[in-house]
Amino acid sequence: MTRFLLIVPFLLCASGASAQQQPGHDACARDVTRFSRPVMNNGDQAVLACLKQNRTRLSKGCDKVLTEHGQ
């Protein structure tokens, strides 16, 4: 679970967001836990790919964060 707390901020930073943008982490935290738990230890790109695969099932907040960061 600790690794998860680090994943979303890195995803957002990799896509050009500031590390201080906590709302992105908060918006996607539940979605990552819900849909991407099996791949959480496979790296940030695996989690991002999983979120994209489940795009239609994501919360509006997480979908918005991904869209705002070009994902």
N, C-alpha and C positions, 0 to 999 in steps of 0.2 A: 504494500500500500504506500510505503514511503516513496518508492520509485515513481509511482503514479503522480505524486505531488510535484515531481520535477518534470514530468513529461510535457504537460500542456504548455507551461511557460516556454520551454525550449521549442516546441512546435511554433508558437507564436513569434518567438525571436527569429527563428529560421525563416519565417515568412515576412520579416520586416517590422514586427511589432516591438515595442519597448518592453523590457523585462518588468517594468513597473506596472504594466497593465494587468492587474489582478482580475478585473471583471472577465477577461477571456478565460482564465483558468476556472473561475467560478461558474461561468456559463457552460463549460464543457465537462466539468468534473463528473457530474452524474452520468452523462452520456458515455464517457470513457469507461466508467465503472460498469455501466449497464451493458454496453455493446462490445467493448474492446478488452475486457479483463483477460481473456485467453492470450492476447498478444502483447500485454503490457510489458513483459520482460524481453520482448524482441526488438526494442528500440523505438525511437520516436517516429520514424518513418512508417513502421508497421502500425502504430496507433493511428497515425494520420490516415493511412490507407484504409484502416478499419472504419474510421469515422466517415470517410468519403463513401465507402461501400454501404454504410447505413444511413446515408444522407437523408432519405425520406422519413426516417424514424427519429432523427435528432430533434432535440428541443429547438424551439425558435431561436432562443438566445445563442446556442452553440452554432446553429446553422448561420446565423448572422455574423458571428465572430469569424467563422471560416471564410465566409464570403468576403468580409471586409479585409481579410488577409490574403485574398487571391487564391483560395483553396477550393 
